[in-house]
Amino acid sequence: MNQPFIKQEKIRFQHIDYAGIVFYPRFLEMLNGLVEDWFEEALDRPFSKMHETNGIPTVDLKVQFKKAARLGEILTKKLWVKNLGSASIVCGFSFEDEQGKTCLEGEVTLVNVAFQENKNDIKAEPFNEEMKQKIKIYELQITK
């Protein structure tokens, strides 16, 4: 059975606002970190190598903030594939607190792109078959 990619992250002082809760843009940075970790750890495609010739920009993002997360809490971040296209991936994600309550959930669409040396010419590029097989391991149909 396929599984989501899972990482944990402790809420640090750098993440919070004056009210002591995670400032919403920090959640998006955490999501980007989760995507980056997934590509490096699970798909064997670290950004440091990929970005020499390719990129994986976010082209659509849907987020629902469900519950505040506070300094010192440990979040469990989950990412799974909802749809794999030829050059795009639609991923679902959720961040849960230590009691399993959802703080954040949503959907992110990523597109595999190739660019020329000057990085001014960017176009979608299909995933190769090896990469598609690695991505499919994380394909899930999660309903809430």
Helices and strands as residue ranges (DSSP letters): E 5-10, G 13-15, H 24-37, I 38-42, H 47-50, E 54-55, E 58-65, E 74-84, E 88-96, E 102-111, E 113-115, E 122-124, H 129-136
